[in-house]
């Protein structure tokens, strides 16, 4: 069958489990990259101005918590859709 007829018949190249696994993997990759950038920016800011150590650390921890919450929400959402 041609790909267009498979889609028209209601089938797809990927089943829902594979799509969810791909979504979780890409979300994990994005979260890891975002956390790395957040820590690097906080360390760079603290290096430039050591007086802001505690404020930068607190904001970094808050941001990392938000990034993790997005990852957890996506994983829960995708696992409930399976």
C-alpha positions in Angstrom: 0.0 0.0 0.0 1.1 3.5 -0.6 1.7 5.8 2.4 -1.2 8.1 1.4 -3.7 5.1 1.3 -2.4 3.9 4.7 -3.0 7.2 6.3 -6.4 7.5 4.6 -7.4 4.1 5.9 -6.7 5.2 9.5 -3.3 3.5 9.9 0.0 5.1 10.4 3.7 4.3 10.1 4.2 4.6 13.8 1.9 3.1 16.4 1.0 5.1 19.5 3.6 3.4 21.7 6.5 4.4 19.4 5.2 7.9 19.1 5.0 8.2 22.9 8.5 6.8 23.3 9.8 9.3 20.8 8.0 12.2 22.5 9.4 11.2 25.9 12.9 10.8 24.5 12.9 14.2 22.8 11.4 15.9 25.9 14.2 14.3 28.0 16.8 15.6 25.6 15.4 19.1 25.6 15.2 19.1 29.4 18.8 18.0 29.8 20.0 20.6 27.3 18.0 23.3 29.1 19.3 22.3 32.5 22.9 22.4 31.3 22.4 25.8 29.8 20.8 27.1 33.0 23.6 25.8 35.2 26.2 27.2 32.9 24.6 30.6 32.9 24.3 30.7 36.7 27.9 29.7 37.1 29.0 32.3 34.6 27.0 35.0 36.3 28.4 34.1 39.7 31.9 34.1 38.3 31.4 37.6 36.9 29.8 39.0 40.1 30.5 36.8 43.2 28.1 38.9 45.3 25.1 37.4 43.5 25.9 33.8 44.5 22.9 33.2 46.7 20.4 35.0 44.5 21.7 33.3 41.3 21.6 29.9 43.1 18.1 30.3 44.3 16.8 31.4 40.8 18.7 28.5 39.2 17.1 26.0 41.5 13.7 27.5 40.8 14.3 27.3 37.1 15.6 23.7 37.3 12.5 22.7 39.2 10.3 24.2 36.4 12.2 22.4 33.7 11.8 19.1 35.6 8.1 19.7 36.1 7.6 20.1 32.4 9.5 16.9 31.8 7.4 15.0 34.4 4.1 16.4 33.0 5.0 15.4 29.5 5.9 11.9 30.6 2.7 11.5 32.6 0.6 12.9 29.7 2.2 10.6 27.2 2.0 7.5 29.4 -1.7 8.1 30.0 -2.3 8.4 26.2 -0.7 5.0 25.6 
